Amino acid sequence: MKVTIKKEDYEKILGHARKERPDEACGLIGGIDRDDGVREIKKVYLLTNMDHTSEHFSLDPAEQLKAVKDMRSEGLKPLGNWHSHPESPSRSSKEDIRLAFDSRASYLILSLMDDDNPVLNSFHVENGISSKEELEIV
Amino acid sequence: MRITVSGENKEVKDGITISELIEQENVETPEYVSVSVNEEFEQRANFDTKQLKEGDVVEFLYFMGGGR
């Protein structure tokens, strides 16, 4: 699947992830699945990492619900989540794979390991296997 | 009766419970899903007994987390 994210939304999560360092930052993505097979992220949400650590993240369910309500009101649907890896590469860790319970979701990971060259990738996780999705910043 | 599930209007049997709806909707890994009804989270212990009503709005929210 191809996933697109607007440059301004990419910059929004990048700014938030940098601000939250050394902790991991996280949030949700909302948008549409187009008829041509492209998953278009139309809005990103910056949520609280309830773990407040550099090694884990957990979304706040109450914030999740609020974000989903906002998506519904704008005709969008939840497409997955994003989180940062402040000091590790943009790939699904064992923990990321273990805790990816929704095979329909896209899981975006932003690496800040090289601050001058942040890397954002999107992953599909199913049956314990993480596969990279095509991601375009538009 | 009609209810809204994950943003979609659906026809379900009268008095359907949350557990029955989870099964009907083929929710993956339901043990990691929170359920809200009309923007209030329901206790998992009530999933088998809580009956939904006409017009209810239901959302399934996956636990979302990870690590480096």
N, CA and C atoms of all chains as a GROMACS GRO file, in nm:
protein
  618
    1MET      N    1   0.084  -0.120   0.000
    1MET     CA    2   0.000   0.000   0.000
    1MET      C    3   0.087   0.126   0.000
    2LYS      N    4   0.041   0.225  -0.076
    2LYS     CA    5   0.110   0.352  -0.074
    2LYS      C    6   0.041   0.446   0.024
    3VAL      N    7   0.122   0.515   0.102
    3VAL     CA    8   0.071   0.609   0.201
    3VAL      C    9   0.125   0.747   0.169
    4THR      N   10   0.039   0.848   0.178
    4THR     CA   11   0.089   0.984   0.158
    4THR      C   12   0.063   1.067   0.283
    5ILE      N   13   0.154   1.160   0.307
    5ILE     CA   14   0.140   1.253   0.419
    5ILE      C   15   0.182   1.391   0.369
    6LYS      N   16   0.106   1.492   0.408
    6LYS     CA   17   0.139   1.628   0.364
    6LYS      C   18   0.267   1.674   0.434
    7LYS      N   19   0.341   1.758   0.363
    7LYS     CA   20   0.467   1.808   0.419
    7LYS      C   21   0.442   1.880   0.552
    8GLU      N   22   0.336   1.957   0.557
    8GLU     CA   23   0.309   2.032   0.681
    8GLU      C   24   0.276   1.938   0.797
    9ASP      N   25   0.212   1.824   0.767
    9ASP     CA   26   0.184   1.727   0.874
    9ASP      C   27   0.312   1.655   0.917
   10TYR      N   28   0.396   1.626   0.818
   10TYR     CA   29   0.526   1.566   0.851
   10TYR      C   30   0.604   1.660   0.943
   11GLU      N   31   0.604   1.787   0.908
   11GLU     CA   32   0.679   1.884   0.989
   11GLU      C   33   0.616   1.901   1.128
   12LYS      N   34   0.487   1.883   1.133
   12LYS     CA   35   0.418   1.892   1.263
   12LYS      C   36   0.465   1.781   1.358
   13ILE      N   37   0.471   1.658   1.307
   13ILE     CA   38   0.513   1.550   1.395
   13ILE      C   39   0.664   1.558   1.423
   14LEU      N   40   0.738   1.605   1.323
   14LEU     CA   41   0.882   1.620   1.344
   14LEU      C   42   0.909   1.723   1.455
   15GLY      N   43   0.839   1.834   1.450
   15GLY     CA   44   0.857   1.938   1.553
   15GLY      C   45   0.818   1.888   1.690
   16HIS      N   46   0.709   1.814   1.695
   16HIS     CA   47   0.664   1.761   1.824
   16HIS      C   48   0.763   1.657   1.878
   17ALA      N   49   0.810   1.572   1.789
   17ALA     CA   50   0.905   1.467   1.831
   17ALA      C   51   1.034   1.528   1.884
   18ARG      N   52   1.078   1.634   1.818
   18ARG     CA   53   1.201   1.701   1.866
   18ARG      C   54   1.176   1.765   2.002
   19LYS      N   55   1.061   1.824   2.017
   19LYS     CA   56   1.028   1.892   2.144
   19LYS      C   57   1.019   1.792   2.260
   20GLU      N   58   0.971   1.673   2.229
   20GLU     CA   59   0.949   1.573   2.335
   20GLU      C   60   1.074   1.496   2.373
   21ARG      N   61   1.180   1.507   2.294
   21ARG     CA   62   1.303   1.436   2.328
   21ARG      C   63   1.348   1.472   2.468
   22PRO      N   64   1.405   1.382   2.544
   22PRO     CA   65   1.449   1.247   2.505
   22PRO      C   66   1.336   1.143   2.502
   23ASP      N   67   1.213   1.182   2.540
   23ASP     CA   68   1.106   1.083   2.538
   23ASP      C   69   1.063   1.052   2.395
   24GLU      N   70   1.004   0.935   2.379
   24GLU     CA   71   0.938   0.906   2.252
   24GLU      C   72   0.812   0.990   2.244
   25ALA      N   73   0.782   1.035   2.125
   25ALA     CA   74   0.658   1.109   2.101
   25ALA      C   75   0.565   1.021   2.019
   26CYS      N   76   0.436   1.051   2.024
   26CYS     CA   77   0.342   0.963   1.956
   26CYS      C   78   0.212   1.035   1.922
   27GLY      N   79   0.133   0.971   1.840
   27GLY     CA   80   0.005   1.030   1.805
   27GLY      C   81  -0.069   0.941   1.707
   28LEU      N   82  -0.175   0.995   1.652
   28LEU     CA   83  -0.259   0.920   1.559
   28LEU      C   84  -0.257   0.985   1.422
   29ILE      N   85  -0.296   0.906   1.323
   29ILE     CA   86  -0.312   0.960   1.188
   29ILE      C   87  -0.454   0.932   1.141
   30GLY      N   88  -0.514   1.030   1.078
   30GLY     CA   89  -0.650   1.012   1.026
   30GLY      C   90  -0.653   1.052   0.879
   31GLY      N   91  -0.742   0.990   0.806
   31GLY     CA   92  -0.749   1.023   0.664
   31GLY      C   93  -0.847   0.936   0.591
   32ILE      N   94  -0.813   0.903   0.469
   32ILE     CA   95  -0.903   0.821   0.386
   32ILE      C   96  -0.822   0.715   0.311
   33ASP      N   97  -0.890   0.607   0.280
   33ASP     CA   98  -0.834   0.507   0.187
   33ASP      C   99  -0.901   0.532   0.053
   34ARG      N  100  -0.824   0.583  -0.042
   34ARG     CA  101  -0.881   0.620  -0.172
   34ARG      C  102  -0.910   0.497  -0.257
   35ASP      N  103  -0.997   0.516  -0.355
   35ASP     CA  104  -1.034   0.406  -0.445
   35ASP      C  105  -0.915   0.355  -0.525
   36ASP      N  106  -0.814   0.442  -0.546
   36ASP     CA  107  -0.698   0.399  -0.624
   36ASP      C  108  -0.594   0.325  -0.540
   37GLY      N  109  -0.634   0.295  -0.414
   37GLY     CA  110  -0.544   0.216  -0.330
   37GLY      C  111  -0.448   0.298  -0.247
   38VAL      N  112  -0.451   0.428  -0.264
   38VAL     CA  113  -0.360   0.513  -0.186
   38VAL      C  114  -0.425   0.548  -0.052
   39ARG      N  115  -0.348   0.534   0.051
   39ARG     CA  116  -0.392   0.575   0.186
   39ARG      C  117  -0.344   0.717   0.209
   40GLU      N  118  -0.438   0.809   0.216
   40GLU     CA  119  -0.403   0.951   0.225
   40GLU      C  120  -0.423   1.001   0.368
   41ILE      N  121  -0.313   1.035   0.432
   41ILE     CA  122  -0.322   1.093   0.566
   41ILE      C  123  -0.362   1.240   0.549
   42LYS      N  124  -0.471   1.276   0.610
   42LYS     CA  125  -0.520   1.414   0.595
   42LYS      C  126  -0.504   1.495   0.723
   43LYS      N  127  -0.481   1.426   0.832
   43LYS     CA  128  -0.464   1.499   0.958
   43LYS      C  129  -0.383   1.415   1.055
   44VAL      N  130  -0.290   1.480   1.125
   44VAL     CA  131  -0.213   1.408   1.227
   44VAL      C  132  -0.247   1.466   1.364
   45TYR      N  133  -0.238   1.381   1.463
   45TYR     CA  134  -0.273   1.418   1.600
   45TYR      C  135  -0.153   1.394   1.690
   46LEU      N  136  -0.123   1.493   1.771
   46LEU     CA  137  -0.011   1.483   1.864
   46LEU      C  138  -0.068   1.446   2.001
   47LEU      N  139  -0.038   1.326   2.045
   47LEU     CA  140  -0.095   1.279   2.171
   47LEU      C  141   0.013   1.263   2.277
   48THR      N  142  -0.032   1.242   2.398
   48THR     CA  143   0.060   1.226   2.511
   48THR      C  144   0.117   1.084   2.515
   49ASN      N  145   0.247   1.075   2.533
   49ASN     CA  146   0.307   0.945   2.561
   49ASN      C  147   0.291   0.920   2.710
   50MET      N  148   0.200   0.832   2.745
   50MET     CA  149   0.172   0.809   2.888
   50MET      C  150   0.290   0.747   2.960
   51ASP      N  151   0.383   0.686   2.886
   51ASP     CA  152   0.499   0.623   2.950
   51ASP      C  153   0.607   0.726   2.986
   52HIS      N  154   0.609   0.838   2.914
   52HIS     CA  155   0.707   0.944   2.939
   52HIS      C  156   0.849   0.890   2.950
   53THR      N  157   0.887   0.807   2.856
   53THR     CA  158   1.024   0.757   2.855
   53THR      C  159   1.080   0.761   2.712
   54SER      N  160   1.210   0.739   2.704
   54SER     CA  161   1.275   0.735   2.573
   54SER      C  162   1.268   0.596   2.512
   55GLU      N  163   1.211   0.501   2.586
   55GLU     CA  164   1.215   0.362   2.541
   55GLU      C  165   1.080   0.302   2.504
   56HIS      N  166   0.972   0.365   2.548
   56HIS     CA  167   0.839   0.311   2.520
   56HIS      C  168   0.742   0.424   2.493
   57PHE      N  169   0.630   0.385   2.434
   57PHE     CA  170   0.518   0.480   2.431
   57PHE      C  171   0.387   0.404   2.446
   58SER      N  172   0.291   0.472   2.506
   58SER     CA  173   0.153   0.424   2.511
   58SER      C  174   0.063   0.545   2.491
   59LEU      N  175  -0.035   0.530   2.404
   59LEU     CA  176  -0.129   0.639   2.384
   59LEU      C  177  -0.231   0.643   2.498
   60ASP      N  178  -0.277   0.763   2.526
   60ASP     CA  179  -0.380   0.783   2.627
   60ASP      C  180  -0.516   0.752   2.562
   61PRO      N  181  -0.588   0.651   2.612
   61PRO     CA  182  -0.716   0.614   2.549
   61PRO      C  183  -0.815   0.730   2.541
   62ALA      N  184  -0.818   0.814   2.643
   62ALA     CA  185  -0.912   0.927   2.640
   62ALA      C  186  -0.876   1.023   2.528
   63GLU      N  187  -0.747   1.046   2.508
   63GLU     CA  188  -0.704   1.133   2.398
   63GLU      C  189  -0.731   1.065   2.263
   64GLN      N  190  -0.713   0.935   2.260
   64GLN     CA  191  -0.742   0.860   2.138
   64GLN      C  192  -0.888   0.880   2.099
   65LEU      N  193  -0.974   0.865   2.196
   65LEU     CA  194  -1.118   0.877   2.170
   65LEU      C  195  -1.152   1.017   2.119
   66LYS      N  196  -1.090   1.117   2.181
   66LYS     CA  197  -1.115   1.255   2.139
   66LYS      C  198  -1.069   1.276   1.994
   67ALA      N  199  -0.954   1.220   1.962
   67ALA     CA  200  -0.902   1.235   1.826
   67ALA      C  201  -0.991   1.163   1.725
   68VAL      N  202  -1.037   1.043   1.762
   68VAL     CA  203  -1.124   0.968   1.671
   68VAL      C  204  -1.255   1.042   1.650
   69LYS      N  205  -1.305   1.102   1.756
   69LYS     CA  206  -1.428   1.182   1.743
   69LYS      C  207  -1.407   1.296   1.643
   70ASP      N  208  -1.291   1.360   1.653
   70ASP     CA  209  -1.258   1.468   1.561
   70ASP      C  210  -1.251   1.416   1.417
   71MET      N  211  -1.189   1.299   1.401
   71MET     CA  212  -1.181   1.240   1.265
   71MET      C  213  -1.321   1.216   1.210
   72ARG      N  214  -1.407   1.155   1.289
   72ARG     CA  215  -1.543   1.126   1.242
   72ARG      C  216  -1.614   1.254   1.200
   73SER      N  217  -1.593   1.360   1.278
   73SER     CA  218  -1.663   1.485   1.249
   73SER      C  219  -1.614   1.546   1.117
   74GLU      N  220  -1.494   1.507   1.074
   74GLU     CA  221  -1.440   1.561   0.949
   74GLU      C  222  -1.445   1.459   0.835
   75GLY      N  223  -1.517   1.351   0.858
   75GLY     CA  224  -1.532   1.251   0.753
   75GLY      C  225  -1.406   1.169   0.730
   76LEU      N  226  -1.321   1.164   0.829
   76LEU     CA  227  -1.198   1.086   0.818
   76LEU      C  228  -1.211   0.958   0.901
   77LYS      N  229  -1.116   0.868   0.882
   77LYS     CA  230  -1.116   0.748   0.965
   77LYS      C  231  -0.978   0.728   1.024
   78PRO      N  232  -0.972   0.658   1.136
   78PRO     CA  233  -0.839   0.632   1.195
   78PRO      C  234  -0.760   0.539   1.103
   79LEU      N  235  -0.638   0.579   1.071
   79LEU     CA  236  -0.556   0.500   0.979
   79LEU      C  237  -0.441   0.430   1.050
   80GLY      N  238  -0.415   0.470   1.175
   80GLY     CA  239  -0.303   0.410   1.247
   80GLY      C  240  -0.240   0.510   1.341
   81ASN      N  241  -0.114   0.489   1.368
   81ASN     CA  242  -0.048   0.582   1.460
   81ASN      C  243   0.092   0.617   1.411
   82TRP      N  244   0.155   0.710   1.481
   82TRP     CA  245   0.295   0.743   1.454
   82TRP      C  246   0.366   0.752   1.587
   83HIS      N  247   0.492   0.721   1.588
   83HIS     CA  248   0.573   0.748   1.708
   83HIS      C  249   0.717   0.771   1.667
   84SER      N  250   0.792   0.828   1.759
   84SER     CA  251   0.932   0.859   1.728
   84SER      C  252   1.026   0.760   1.794
   85HIS      N  253   1.140   0.742   1.730
   85HIS     CA  254   1.253   0.671   1.789
   85HIS      C  255   1.364   0.774   1.804
   86PRO      N  256   1.380   0.831   1.924
   86PRO     CA  257   1.477   0.939   1.941
   86PRO      C  258   1.621   0.896   1.911
   87GLU      N  259   1.651   0.770   1.940
   87GLU     CA  260   1.791   0.729   1.926
   87GLU      C  261   1.809   0.598   1.851
   88SER      N  262   1.708   0.557   1.780
   88SER     CA  263   1.720   0.431   1.706
   88SER      C  264   1.659   0.448   1.566
   89PRO      N  265   1.687   0.352   1.478
   89PRO     CA  266   1.643   0.368   1.339
   89PRO      C  267   1.491   0.362   1.322
   90SER      N  268   1.449   0.403   1.203
   90SER     CA  269   1.307   0.400   1.168
   90SER      C  270   1.271   0.260   1.120
   91ARG      N  271   1.255   0.171   1.215
   91ARG     CA  272   1.211   0.034   1.183
   91ARG      C  273   1.131  -0.017   1.303
   92SER      N  274   1.047  -0.115   1.276
   92SER     CA  275   0.963  -0.170   1.383
   92SER      C  276   1.050  -0.251   1.479
   93SER      N  277   1.048  -0.212   1.605
   93SER     CA  278   1.121  -0.290   1.706
   93SER      C  279   1.038  -0.414   1.741
   94LYS      N  280   1.098  -0.504   1.814
   94LYS     CA  281   1.022  -0.622   1.858
   94LYS      C  282   0.899  -0.580   1.938
   95GLU      N  283   0.918  -0.477   2.020
   95GLU     CA  284   0.807  -0.428   2.102
   95GLU      C  285   0.699  -0.364   2.013
   96ASP      N  286   0.743  -0.291   1.912
   96ASP     CA  287   0.645  -0.231   1.819
   96ASP      C  288   0.562  -0.339   1.751
   97ILE      N  289   0.628  -0.446   1.712
   97ILE     CA  290   0.557  -0.555   1.643
   97ILE      C  291   0.463  -0.628   1.740
   98ARG      N  292   0.513  -0.652   1.860
   98ARG     CA  293   0.432  -0.724   1.959
   98ARG      C  294   0.304  -0.648   1.993
   99LEU      N  295   0.315  -0.515   1.991
   99LEU     CA  296   0.201  -0.433   2.034
   99LEU      C  297   0.122  -0.375   1.916
  100ALA      N  298   0.146  -0.427   1.798
  100ALA     CA  299   0.068  -0.382   1.682
  100ALA      C  300  -0.050  -0.477   1.665
  101PHE      N  301  -0.163  -0.438   1.721
  101PHE     CA  302  -0.276  -0.530   1.727
  101PHE      C  303  -0.374  -0.515   1.611
  102ASP      N  304  -0.357  -0.412   1.533
  102ASP     CA  305  -0.453  -0.384   1.426
  102ASP      C  306  -0.383  -0.398   1.290
  103SER      N  307  -0.414  -0.506   1.220
  103SER     CA  308  -0.343  -0.531   1.092
  103SER      C  309  -0.389  -0.435   0.982
  104ARG      N  310  -0.496  -0.360   1.005
  104ARG     CA  311  -0.542  -0.264   0.903
  104ARG      C  312  -0.472  -0.130   0.918
  105ALA      N  313  -0.396  -0.114   1.027
  105ALA     CA  314  -0.335   0.015   1.056
  105ALA      C  315  -0.202   0.033   0.985
  106SER      N  316  -0.168   0.159   0.962
  106SER     CA  317  -0.032   0.194   0.921
  106SER      C  318   0.040   0.247   1.044
  107TYR      N  319   0.163   0.200   1.062
  107TYR     CA  320   0.241   0.240   1.179
  107TYR      C  321   0.361   0.321   1.129
  108LEU      N  322   0.356   0.450   1.156
  108LEU     CA  323   0.463   0.539   1.111
  108LEU      C  324   0.567   0.555   1.222
  109ILE      N  325   0.693   0.545   1.183
  109ILE     CA  326   0.802   0.559   1.280
  109ILE      C  327   0.899   0.665   1.230
  110LEU      N  328   0.921   0.764   1.314
  110LEU     CA  329   1.010   0.874   1.281
  110LEU      C  330   1.139   0.859   1.362
  111SER      N  331   1.250   0.840   1.292
  111SER     CA  332   1.378   0.830   1.361
  111SER      C  333   1.446   0.966   1.367
  112LEU      N  334   1.493   0.999   1.488
  112LEU     CA  335   1.569   1.123   1.508
  112LEU      C  336   1.714   1.090   1.540
  113MET      N  337   1.751   0.968   1.510
  113MET     CA  338   1.887   0.922   1.543
  113MET      C  339   1.991   1.017   1.485
  114ASP      N  340   1.971   1.056   1.359
  114ASP     CA  341   2.055   1.159   1.296
  114ASP      C  342   1.967   1.283   1.284
  115ASP      N  343   1.988   1.377   1.373
  115ASP     CA  344   1.895   1.490   1.381
  115ASP      C  345   1.891   1.572   1.252
  116ASP      N  346   2.002   1.572   1.179
  116ASP     CA  347   2.004   1.648   1.053
  116ASP      C  348   1.931   1.574   0.941
  117ASN      N  349   1.911   1.447   0.961
  117ASN     CA  350   1.845   1.366   0.858
  117ASN      C  351   1.740   1.274   0.921
  118PRO      N  352   1.631   1.333   0.968
  118PRO     CA  353   1.525   1.248   1.024
  118PRO      C  354   1.467   1.156   0.918
  119VAL      N  355   1.426   1.039   0.960
  119VAL     CA  356   1.373   0.940   0.865
  119VAL      C  357   1.234   0.895   0.910
  120LEU      N  358   1.140   0.906   0.819
  120LEU     CA  359   1.004   0.861   0.848
  120LEU      C  360   0.968   0.745   0.756
  121ASN      N  361   0.925   0.636   0.815
  121ASN     CA  362   0.878   0.522   0.737
  121ASN      C  363   0.742   0.477   0.788
  122SER      N  364   0.671   0.408   0.701
  122SER     CA  365   0.541   0.352   0.740
  122SER      C  366   0.547   0.201   0.729
  123PHE      N  367   0.484   0.134   0.826
  123PHE     CA  368   0.489  -0.012   0.829
  123PHE      C  369   0.350  -0.071   0.844
  124HIS      N  370   0.336  -0.189   0.786
  124HIS     CA  371   0.217  -0.271   0.803
  124HIS      C  372   0.263  -0.390   0.886
  125VAL      N  373   0.189  -0.420   0.992
  125VAL     CA  374   0.230  -0.531   1.077
  125VAL      C  375   0.116  -0.633   1.084
  126GLU      N  376   0.149  -0.755   1.048
  126GLU     CA  377   0.047  -0.861   1.050
  126GLU      C  378   0.114  -0.994   1.082
  127ASN      N  379   0.051  -1.069   1.170
  127ASN     CA  380   0.104  -1.200   1.211
  127ASN      C  381   0.252  -1.193   1.253
  128GLY      N  382   0.285  -1.087   1.323
  128GLY     CA  383   0.420  -1.074   1.376
  128GLY      C  384   0.524  -1.033   1.274
  129ILE      N  385   0.480  -0.996   1.155
  129ILE     CA  386   0.575  -0.955   1.051
  129ILE      C  387   0.550  -0.809   1.013
  130SER      N  388   0.657  -0.732   1.014
  130SER     CA  389   0.648  -0.590   0.978
  130SER      C  390   0.698  -0.571   0.836
  131SER      N  391   0.616  -0.509   0.752
  131SER     CA  392   0.660  -0.478   0.616
  131SER      C  393   0.650  -0.328   0.591
  132LYS      N  394   0.751  -0.279   0.522
  132LYS     CA  395   0.755  -0.136   0.491
  132LYS      C  396   0.653  -0.103   0.383
  133GLU      N  397   0.581   0.008   0.405
  133GLU     CA  398   0.488   0.056   0.304
  133GLU      C  399   0.555   0.171   0.229
  134GLU      N  400   0.512   0.191   0.106
  134GLU     CA  401   0.562   0.306   0.031
  134GLU      C  402   0.503   0.432   0.094
  135LEU      N  403   0.590   0.525   0.128
  135LEU     CA  404   0.544   0.649   0.191
  135LEU      C  405   0.596   0.767   0.112
  136GLU      N  406   0.504   0.856   0.079
  136GLU     CA  407   0.543   0.977   0.005
  136GLU      C  408   0.500   1.100   0.084
  137ILE      N  409   0.594   1.193   0.100
  137ILE     CA  410   0.561   1.322   0.161
  137ILE      C  411   0.524   1.416   0.047
  138VAL      N  412   0.401   1.467   0.049
  138VAL     CA  413   0.354   1.544  -0.067
  138VAL      C  414   0.332   1.691  -0.031
  139MET      N  415  -3.238  -0.287   1.509
  139MET     CA  416  -3.216  -0.147   1.545
  139MET      C  417  -3.091  -0.096   1.475
  140ARG      N  418  -3.081   0.035   1.466
  140ARG     CA  419  -2.965   0.094   1.399
  140ARG      C  420  -2.872   0.159   1.501
  141ILE      N  421  -2.744   0.130   1.485
  141ILE     CA  422  -2.642   0.193   1.568
  141ILE      C  423  -2.526   0.237   1.477
  142THR      N  424  -2.436   0.315   1.530
  142THR     CA  425  -2.318   0.355   1.454
  142THR      C  426  -2.196   0.283   1.511
  143VAL      N  427  -2.127   0.212   1.424
  143VAL     CA  428  -2.009   0.136   1.467
  143VAL      C  429  -1.889   0.184   1.386
  144SER      N  430  -1.790   0.235   1.455
  144SER     CA  431  -1.670   0.285   1.387
  144SER      C  432  -1.706   0.379   1.272
  145GLY      N  433  -1.800   0.465   1.297
  145GLY     CA  434  -1.837   0.567   1.200
  145GLY      C  435  -1.936   0.523   1.094
  146GLU      N  436  -1.976   0.395   1.097
  146GLU     CA  437  -2.070   0.345   0.995
  146GLU      C  438  -2.203   0.308   1.059
  147ASN      N  439  -2.311   0.342   0.989
  147ASN     CA  440  -2.444   0.303   1.036
  147ASN      C  441  -2.465   0.155   1.008
  148LYS      N  442  -2.513   0.085   1.111
  148LYS     CA  443  -2.532  -0.059   1.094
  148LYS      C  444  -2.665  -0.101   1.155
  149GLU      N  445  -2.722  -0.202   1.094
  149GLU     CA  446  -2.843  -0.264   1.147
  149GLU      C  447  -2.799  -0.385   1.229
  150VAL      N  448  -2.839  -0.389   1.355
  150VAL     CA  449  -2.802  -0.502   1.440
  150VAL      C  450  -2.927  -0.550   1.513
  151LYS      N  451  -2.918  -0.666   1.571
  151LYS     CA  452  -3.036  -0.718   1.642
  151LYS      C  453  -3.061  -0.636   1.767
  152ASP      N  454  -3.185  -0.627   1.805
  152ASP     CA  455  -3.221  -0.553   1.926
  152ASP      C  456  -3.148  -0.612   2.046
  153GLY      N  457  -3.098  -0.525   2.132
  153GLY     CA  458  -3.038  -0.570   2.257
  153GLY      C  459  -2.904  -0.638   2.241
  154ILE      N  460  -2.839  -0.618   2.129
  154ILE     CA  461  -2.708  -0.684   2.109
  154ILE      C  462  -2.611  -0.638   2.218
  155THR      N  463  -2.532  -0.731   2.268
  155THR     CA  464  -2.434  -0.694   2.370
  155THR      C  465  -2.303  -0.651   2.303
  156ILE      N  466  -2.218  -0.589   2.381
  156ILE     CA  467  -2.089  -0.547   2.326
  156ILE      C  468  -2.008  -0.669   2.280
  157SER      N  469  -2.010  -0.774   2.359
  157SER     CA  470  -1.936  -0.895   2.321
  157SER      C  471  -1.986  -0.952   2.188
  158GLU      N  472  -2.119  -0.951   2.173
  158GLU     CA  473  -2.176  -1.001   2.048
  158GLU      C  474  -2.136  -0.912   1.930
  159LEU      N  475  -2.135  -0.782   1.956
  159LEU     CA  476  -2.097  -0.689   1.849
  159LEU      C  477  -1.951  -0.708   1.810
  160ILE      N  478  -1.866  -0.728   1.908
  160ILE     CA  479  -1.723  -0.751   1.881
  160ILE      C  480  -1.706  -0.874   1.790
  161GLU      N  481  -1.783  -0.978   1.821
  161GLU     CA  482  -1.775  -1.100   1.741
  161GLU      C  483  -1.830  -1.076   1.600
  162GLN      N  484  -1.943  -1.009   1.595
  162GLN     CA  485  -2.008  -0.983   1.465
  162GLN      C  486  -1.920  -0.898   1.375
  163GLU      N  487  -1.847  -0.805   1.436
  163GLU     CA  488  -1.763  -0.714   1.358
  163GLU      C  489  -1.624  -0.773   1.330
  164ASN      N  490  -1.602  -0.895   1.376
  164ASN     CA  491  -1.472  -0.960   1.356
  164ASN      C  492  -1.356  -0.873   1.404
  165VAL      N  493  -1.372  -0.817   1.521
  165VAL     CA  494  -1.266  -0.731   1.576
  165VAL      C  495  -1.143  -0.816   1.608
  166GLU      N  496  -1.030  -0.774   1.554
  166GLU     CA  497  -0.905  -0.847   1.578
  166GLU      C  498  -0.860  -0.826   1.722
  167THR      N  499  -0.795  -0.925   1.777
  167THR     CA  500  -0.737  -0.919   1.911
  167THR      C  501  -0.824  -0.835   2.007
  168PRO      N  502  -0.948  -0.879   2.030
  168PRO     CA  503  -1.042  -0.799   2.110
  168PRO      C  504  -0.995  -0.775   2.253
  169GLU      N  505  -0.904  -0.860   2.300
  169GLU     CA  506  -0.856  -0.840   2.437
  169GLU      C  507  -0.774  -0.712   2.450
  170TYR      N  508  -0.734  -0.655   2.336
  170TYR     CA  509  -0.657  -0.530   2.340
  170TYR      C  510  -0.738  -0.411   2.287
  171VAL      N  511  -0.868  -0.428   2.287
  171VAL     CA  512  -0.954  -0.322   2.235
  171VAL      C  513  -1.039  -0.264   2.349
  172SER      N  514  -1.039  -0.132   2.357
  172SER     CA  515  -1.132  -0.063   2.446
  172SER      C  516  -1.255  -0.028   2.364
  173VAL      N  517  -1.367  -0.023   2.432
  173VAL     CA  518  -1.492   0.007   2.362
  173VAL      C  519  -1.557   0.129   2.426
  174SER      N  520  -1.591   0.225   2.343
  174SER     CA  521  -1.666   0.340   2.394
  174SER      C  522  -1.806   0.335   2.335
  175VAL      N  523  -1.902   0.373   2.418
  175VAL     CA  524  -2.041   0.385   2.374
  175VAL      C  525  -2.085   0.527   2.407
  176ASN      N  526  -2.119   0.600   2.305
  176ASN     CA  527  -2.158   0.740   2.323
  176ASN      C  528  -2.052   0.818   2.401
  177GLU      N  529  -1.927   0.792   2.362
  177GLU     CA  530  -1.810   0.864   2.414
  177GLU      C  531  -1.776   0.832   2.560
  178GLU      N  532  -1.832   0.723   2.611
  178GLU     CA  533  -1.796   0.677   2.746
  178GLU      C  534  -1.736   0.537   2.732
  179PHE      N  535  -1.620   0.516   2.797
  179PHE     CA  536  -1.561   0.383   2.793
  179PHE      C  537  -1.643   0.286   2.878
  180GLU      N  538  -1.660   0.166   2.824
  180GLU     CA  539  -1.730   0.062   2.897
  180GLU      C  540  -1.629  -0.029   2.966
  181GLN      N  541  -1.662  -0.074   3.084
  181GLN     CA  542  -1.576  -0.168   3.155
  181GLN      C  543  -1.582  -0.304   3.085
  182ARG      N  544  -1.464  -0.363   3.069
  182ARG     CA  545  -1.458  -0.493   3.001
  182ARG      C  546  -1.548  -0.597   3.070
  183ALA      N  547  -1.557  -0.587   3.202
  183ALA     CA  548  -1.638  -0.684   3.277
  183ALA      C  549  -1.785  -0.678   3.237
  184ASN      N  550  -1.826  -0.568   3.175
  184ASN     CA  551  -1.967  -0.553   3.137
  184ASN      C  552  -1.994  -0.589   2.990
  185PHE      N  553  -1.889  -0.627   2.918
  185PHE     CA  554  -1.907  -0.649   2.774
  185PHE      C  555  -2.014  -0.756   2.744
  186ASP      N  556  -2.020  -0.859   2.831
  186ASP     CA  557  -2.114  -0.969   2.804
  186ASP      C  558  -2.258  -0.930   2.837
  187THR      N  559  -2.275  -0.830   2.920
  187THR     CA  560  -2.411  -0.798   2.967
  187THR      C  561  -2.462  -0.664   2.917
  188LYS      N  562  -2.372  -0.574   2.884
  188LYS     CA  563  -2.414  -0.441   2.841
  188LYS      C  564  -2.485  -0.450   2.705
  189GLN      N  565  -2.612  -0.415   2.705
  189GLN     CA  566  -2.689  -0.418   2.581
  189GLN      C  567  -2.692  -0.280   2.518
  190LEU      N  568  -2.673  -0.278   2.389
  190LEU     CA  569  -2.674  -0.150   2.318
  190LEU      C  570  -2.817  -0.110   2.284
  191LYS      N  571  -2.832   0.020   2.263
  191LYS     CA  572  -2.966   0.073   2.233
  191LYS      C  573  -2.966   0.141   2.096
  192GLU      N  574  -3.084   0.155   2.042
  192GLU     CA  575  -3.102   0.225   1.916
  192GLU      C  576  -3.028   0.360   1.919
  193GLY      N  577  -2.951   0.386   1.817
  193GLY     CA  578  -2.884   0.515   1.806
  193GLY      C  579  -2.750   0.525   1.877
  194ASP      N  580  -2.710   0.420   1.947
  194ASP     CA  581  -2.581   0.424   2.016
  194ASP      C  582  -2.466   0.441   1.915
  195VAL      N  583  -2.362   0.508   1.962
  195VAL     CA  584  -2.243   0.528   1.880
  195VAL      C  585  -2.127   0.453   1.945
  196VAL      N  586  -2.075   0.355   1.874
  196VAL     CA  587  -1.973   0.266   1.930
  196VAL      C  588  -1.840   0.285   1.857
  197GLU      N  589  -1.734   0.292   1.933
  197GLU     CA  590  -1.600   0.296   1.875
  197GLU      C  591  -1.516   0.186   1.938
  198PHE      N  592  -1.436   0.119   1.855
  198PHE     CA  593  -1.338   0.023   1.904
  198PHE      C  594  -1.201   0.090   1.898
  199LEU      N  595  -1.135   0.096   2.010
  199LEU     CA  596  -1.004   0.162   2.015
  199LEU      C  597  -0.897   0.063   2.058
  200TYR      N  598  -0.802   0.042   1.968
  200TYR     CA  599  -0.694  -0.050   2.000
  200TYR      C  600  -0.597   0.013   2.099
  201PHE      N  601  -0.546  -0.072   2.188
  201PHE     CA  602  -0.431  -0.026   2.266
  201PHE      C  603  -0.320   0.004   2.167
  202MET      N  604  -0.256   0.117   2.183
  202MET     CA  605  -0.147   0.151   2.093
  202MET      C  606  -0.023   0.188   2.172
  203GLY      N  607   0.080   0.114   2.148
  203GLY     CA  608   0.205   0.138   2.218
  203GLY      C  609   0.319   0.069   2.147
  204GLY      N  610   0.436   0.088   2.200
  204GLY     CA  611   0.553   0.024   2.139
  204GLY      C  612   0.678   0.062   2.216
  205GLY      N  613   0.790   0.030   2.157
  205GLY     CA  614   0.917   0.060   2.222
  205GLY      C  615   1.026   0.068   2.119
  206ARG      N  616   1.139   0.120   2.162
  206ARG     CA  617   1.246   0.144   2.063
  206ARG      C  618   1.307   0.014   2.013
   0.00000   0.00000   0.00000
